[in-house]
């Protein structure tokens, strides 16, 4: 599936998971989490998503060397 501007949407979540930062879940992180859940739920899948218990669905993100994608 493709989610436009994925890295920009989830960037507040990455800030709280870095070792050098203290974990603080604030309104910005909650909004980013809610938005990415919505985007994933409505993203156009390039192939059917399988939901059997033994299947792992993986979400990949592309990034550029000099900026967010």
Chimera marker file (.cmm) of the C-alpha trace (Angstrom):
<marker_set name="trace">
<marker id="1" x="0.000" y="0.000" z="0.000" r="1" g="1" b="0" radius="0.5"/>
<marker id="2" x="1.093" y="3.556" z="-0.553" r="1" g="1" b="0" radius="0.5"/>
<marker id="3" x="0.511" y="6.309" z="1.998" r="1" g="1" b="0" radius="0.5"/>
<marker id="4" x="1.463" y="9.753" z="0.687" r="1" g="1" b="0" radius="0.5"/>
<marker id="5" x="3.732" y="11.710" z="3.043" r="1" g="1" b="0" radius="0.5"/>
<marker id="6" x="3.955" y="8.762" z="5.467" r="1" g="1" b="0" radius="0.5"/>
<marker id="7" x="7.226" y="9.924" z="7.020" r="1" g="1" b="0" radius="0.5"/>
<marker id="8" x="5.873" y="13.409" z="7.703" r="1" g="1" b="0" radius="0.5"/>
<marker id="9" x="2.734" y="12.011" z="9.311" r="1" g="1" b="0" radius="0.5"/>
<marker id="10" x="4.617" y="9.703" z="11.693" r="1" g="1" b="0" radius="0.5"/>
<marker id="11" x="7.570" y="11.982" z="12.501" r="1" g="1" b="0" radius="0.5"/>
<marker id="12" x="6.092" y="12.969" z="15.913" r="1" g="1" b="0" radius="0.5"/>
<marker id="13" x="6.043" y="9.259" z="16.790" r="1" g="1" b="0" radius="0.5"/>
<marker id="14" x="9.717" y="8.819" z="15.930" r="1" g="1" b="0" radius="0.5"/>
<marker id="15" x="10.642" y="11.706" z="18.222" r="1" g="1" b="0" radius="0.5"/>
<marker id="16" x="9.396" y="9.835" z="21.298" r="1" g="1" b="0" radius="0.5"/>
<marker id="17" x="11.140" y="6.563" z="20.412" r="1" g="1" b="0" radius="0.5"/>
<marker id="18" x="14.675" y="7.905" z="20.070" r="1" g="1" b="0" radius="0.5"/>
<marker id="19" x="17.010" y="6.849" z="22.863" r="1" g="1" b="0" radius="0.5"/>
<marker id="20" x="18.259" y="10.394" z="23.412" r="1" g="1" b="0" radius="0.5"/>
<marker id="21" x="14.724" y="11.709" z="24.041" r="1" g="1" b="0" radius="0.5"/>
<marker id="22" x="12.557" y="11.047" z="27.065" r="1" g="1" b="0" radius="0.5"/>
<marker id="23" x="9.307" y="9.320" z="26.212" r="1" g="1" b="0" radius="0.5"/>
<marker id="24" x="6.417" y="11.778" z="26.329" r="1" g="1" b="0" radius="0.5"/>
<marker id="25" x="3.091" y="11.001" z="24.632" r="1" g="1" b="0" radius="0.5"/>
<marker id="26" x="1.428" y="14.325" z="23.999" r="1" g="1" b="0" radius="0.5"/>
<marker id="27" x="-1.336" y="15.698" z="21.781" r="1" g="1" b="0" radius="0.5"/>
<marker id="28" x="0.975" y="15.841" z="18.748" r="1" g="1" b="0" radius="0.5"/>
<marker id="29" x="1.816" y="12.133" z="19.047" r="1" g="1" b="0" radius="0.5"/>
<marker id="30" x="-1.823" y="11.194" z="19.612" r="1" g="1" b="0" radius="0.5"/>
<marker id="31" x="-2.885" y="13.142" z="16.517" r="1" g="1" b="0" radius="0.5"/>
<marker id="32" x="-0.151" y="11.510" z="14.411" r="1" g="1" b="0" radius="0.5"/>
<marker id="33" x="-1.144" y="8.048" z="15.666" r="1" g="1" b="0" radius="0.5"/>
<marker id="34" x="-4.822" y="8.656" z="14.891" r="1" g="1" b="0" radius="0.5"/>
<marker id="35" x="-3.989" y="10.036" z="11.440" r="1" g="1" b="0" radius="0.5"/>
<marker id="36" x="-1.726" y="7.137" z="10.431" r="1" g="1" b="0" radius="0.5"/>
<marker id="37" x="-4.312" y="4.615" z="11.638" r="1" g="1" b="0" radius="0.5"/>
<marker id="38" x="-6.882" y="6.365" z="9.432" r="1" g="1" b="0" radius="0.5"/>
<marker id="39" x="-4.490" y="6.474" z="6.467" r="1" g="1" b="0" radius="0.5"/>
<marker id="40" x="-3.644" y="2.775" z="6.784" r="1" g="1" b="0" radius="0.5"/>
<marker id="41" x="-7.314" y="1.830" z="7.060" r="1" g="1" b="0" radius="0.5"/>
<marker id="42" x="-8.165" y="3.725" z="3.870" r="1" g="1" b="0" radius="0.5"/>
<marker id="43" x="-4.998" y="3.180" z="1.831" r="1" g="1" b="0" radius="0.5"/>
<marker id="44" x="-5.293" y="1.547" z="-1.547" r="1" g="1" b="0" radius="0.5"/>
<marker id="45" x="-3.665" y="-1.844" z="-1.269" r="1" g="1" b="0" radius="0.5"/>
<marker id="46" x="-1.516" y="-2.967" z="-4.164" r="1" g="1" b="0" radius="0.5"/>
<marker id="47" x="-2.534" y="-6.520" z="-3.348" r="1" g="1" b="0" radius="0.5"/>
<marker id="48" x="-5.134" y="-8.023" z="-1.022" r="1" g="1" b="0" radius="0.5"/>
<marker id="49" x="-4.240" y="-7.912" z="2.664" r="1" g="1" b="0" radius="0.5"/>
<marker id="50" x="-4.332" y="-11.387" z="4.144" r="1" g="1" b="0" radius="0.5"/>
<marker id="51" x="-5.549" y="-11.634" z="7.719" r="1" g="1" b="0" radius="0.5"/>
<marker id="52" x="-4.922" y="-15.240" z="8.701" r="1" g="1" b="0" radius="0.5"/>
<marker id="53" x="-3.171" y="-15.658" z="12.092" r="1" g="1" b="0" radius="0.5"/>
<marker id="54" x="0.008" y="-17.049" z="10.505" r="1" g="1" b="0" radius="0.5"/>
<marker id="55" x="0.417" y="-14.168" z="8.010" r="1" g="1" b="0" radius="0.5"/>
<marker id="56" x="2.605" y="-11.131" z="8.659" r="1" g="1" b="0" radius="0.5"/>
<marker id="57" x="1.640" y="-7.957" z="6.791" r="1" g="1" b="0" radius="0.5"/>
<marker id="58" x="4.557" y="-5.541" z="6.512" r="1" g="1" b="0" radius="0.5"/>
<marker id="59" x="4.342" y="-1.811" z="5.872" r="1" g="1" b="0" radius="0.5"/>
<marker id="60" x="7.359" y="-0.364" z="4.039" r="1" g="1" b="0" radius="0.5"/>
<marker id="61" x="8.287" y="3.292" z="3.863" r="1" g="1" b="0" radius="0.5"/>
<marker id="62" x="10.583" y="4.971" z="1.367" r="1" g="1" b="0" radius="0.5"/>
<marker id="63" x="12.901" y="7.786" z="2.409" r="1" g="1" b="0" radius="0.5"/>
<marker id="64" x="15.253" y="10.018" z="0.517" r="1" g="1" b="0" radius="0.5"/>
<marker id="65" x="18.785" y="10.813" z="1.662" r="1" g="1" b="0" radius="0.5"/>
<marker id="66" x="18.224" y="14.558" z="1.831" r="1" g="1" b="0" radius="0.5"/>
<marker id="67" x="14.577" y="14.942" z="2.858" r="1" g="1" b="0" radius="0.5"/>
<marker id="68" x="11.418" y="13.239" z="3.962" r="1" g="1" b="0" radius="0.5"/>
<marker id="69" x="9.490" y="11.389" z="1.303" r="1" g="1" b="0" radius="0.5"/>
<link id1="1" id2="2" r="1" g="1" b="0" radius="0.2"/>
<link id1="2" id2="3" r="1" g="1" b="0" radius="0.2"/>
<link id1="3" id2="4" r="1" g="1" b="0" radius="0.2"/>
<link id1="4" id2="5" r="1" g="1" b="0" radius="0.2"/>
<link id1="5" id2="6" r="1" g="1" b="0" radius="0.2"/>
<link id1="6" id2="7" r="1" g="1" b="0" radius="0.2"/>
<link id1="7" id2="8" r="1" g="1" b="0" radius="0.2"/>
<link id1="8" id2="9" r="1" g="1" b="0" radius="0.2"/>
<link id1="9" id2="10" r="1" g="1" b="0" radius="0.2"/>
<link id1="10" id2="11" r="1" g="1" b="0" radius="0.2"/>
<link id1="11" id2="12" r="1" g="1" b="0" radius="0.2"/>
<link id1="12" id2="13" r="1" g="1" b="0" radius="0.2"/>
<link id1="13" id2="14" r="1" g="1" b="0" radius="0.2"/>
<link id1="14" id2="15" r="1" g="1" b="0" radius="0.2"/>
<link id1="15" id2="16" r="1" g="1" b="0" radius="0.2"/>
<link id1="16" id2="17" r="1" g="1" b="0" radius="0.2"/>
<link id1="17" id2="18" r="1" g="1" b="0" radius="0.2"/>
<link id1="18" id2="19" r="1" g="1" b="0" radius="0.2"/>
<link id1="19" id2="20" r="1" g="1" b="0" radius="0.2"/>
<link id1="20" id2="21" r="1" g="1" b="0" radius="0.2"/>
<link id1="21" id2="22" r="1" g="1" b="0" radius="0.2"/>
<link id1="22" id2="23" r="1" g="1" b="0" radius="0.2"/>
<link id1="23" id2="24" r="1" g="1" b="0" radius="0.2"/>
<link id1="24" id2="25" r="1" g="1" b="0" radius="0.2"/>
<link id1="25" id2="26" r="1" g="1" b="0" radius="0.2"/>
<link id1="26" id2="27" r="1" g="1" b="0" radius="0.2"/>
<link id1="27" id2="28" r="1" g="1" b="0" radius="0.2"/>
<link id1="28" id2="29" r="1" g="1" b="0" radius="0.2"/>
<link id1="29" id2="30" r="1" g="1" b="0" radius="0.2"/>
<link id1="30" id2="31" r="1" g="1" b="0" radius="0.2"/>
<link id1="31" id2="32" r="1" g="1" b="0" radius="0.2"/>
<link id1="32" id2="33" r="1" g="1" b="0" radius="0.2"/>
<link id1="33" id2="34" r="1" g="1" b="0" radius="0.2"/>
<link id1="34" id2="35" r="1" g="1" b="0" radius="0.2"/>
<link id1="35" id2="36" r="1" g="1" b="0" radius="0.2"/>
<link id1="36" id2="37" r="1" g="1" b="0" radius="0.2"/>
<link id1="37" id2="38" r="1" g="1" b="0" radius="0.2"/>
<link id1="38" id2="39" r="1" g="1" b="0" radius="0.2"/>
<link id1="39" id2="40" r="1" g="1" b="0" radius="0.2"/>
<link id1="40" id2="41" r="1" g="1" b="0" radius="0.2"/>
<link id1="41" id2="42" r="1" g="1" b="0" radius="0.2"/>
<link id1="42" id2="43" r="1" g="1" b="0" radius="0.2"/>
<link id1="43" id2="44" r="1" g="1" b="0" radius="0.2"/>
<link id1="44" id2="45" r="1" g="1" b="0" radius="0.2"/>
<link id1="45" id2="46" r="1" g="1" b="0" radius="0.2"/>
<link id1="46" id2="47" r="1" g="1" b="0" radius="0.2"/>
<link id1="47" id2="48" r="1" g="1" b="0" radius="0.2"/>
<link id1="48" id2="49" r="1" g="1" b="0" radius="0.2"/>
<link id1="49" id2="50" r="1" g="1" b="0" radius="0.2"/>
<link id1="50" id2="51" r="1" g="1" b="0" radius="0.2"/>
<link id1="51" id2="52" r="1" g="1" b="0" radius="0.2"/>
<link id1="52" id2="53" r="1" g="1" b="0" radius="0.2"/>
<link id1="53" id2="54" r="1" g="1" b="0" radius="0.2"/>
<link id1="54" id2="55" r="1" g="1" b="0" radius="0.2"/>
<link id1="55" id2="56" r="1" g="1" b="0" radius="0.2"/>
<link id1="56" id2="57" r="1" g="1" b="0" radius="0.2"/>
<link id1="57" id2="58" r="1" g="1" b="0" radius="0.2"/>
<link id1="58" id2="59" r="1" g="1" b="0" radius="0.2"/>
<link id1="59" id2="60" r="1" g="1" b="0" radius="0.2"/>
<link id1="60" id2="61" r="1" g="1" b="0" radius="0.2"/>
<link id1="61" id2="62" r="1" g="1" b="0" radius="0.2"/>
<link id1="62" id2="63" r="1" g="1" b="0" radius="0.2"/>
<link id1="63" id2="64" r="1" g="1" b="0" radius="0.2"/>
<link id1="64" id2="65" r="1" g="1" b="0" radius="0.2"/>
<link id1="65" id2="66" r="1" g="1" b="0" radius="0.2"/>
<link id1="66" id2="67" r="1" g="1" b="0" radius="0.2"/>
<link id1="67" id2="68" r="1" g="1" b="0" radius="0.2"/>
<link id1="68" id2="69" r="1" g="1" b="0" radius="0.2"/>
</marker_set>
